[in-house]
Amino acid sequence: MTTEFNAEHMVQVTKRLCQIIESEISLIDEMKLSELNANDAEKLELTEILESYKVILQNNPLVIQNLSKNVVDEMRETSLHFENLLQQDGKQLRKAKKVHQIIMQTIKDVINKRLAASSSYNRNGLMDIAKKKLFLTPPVSISENV
């Protein structure tokens, strides 16, 4: 946790978070969802640093006035880029979640259909009539008229 404000460090931290989020967006596009957790520890650490800078700025808003215009502009640009990436990441995560739900529902439907077709007993433990006829009918019938 940071106790002193360092604008350059804040920009570096934000840029690194942007890189991580861009990487996550790319992984989601490629549907490599299992790899999304790779940078979670670093992302958490960087987020905590940014939060501490946010608290410092909220408690000391005059700190910004002591910074050069170039530094403030860079902070603003980086912050806007970060916010845009967060929105894009959220959209991509919602899309991936929806695709995942559709896939899981399809798998569930196929399994239920196969189970229903292959089971010979109903929910009460009794053999369904159609299946009972199928099982009681011999595979070969003998004609007595021959």
Beta strands, then each sheet from edge to edge (+ up, - down):
end
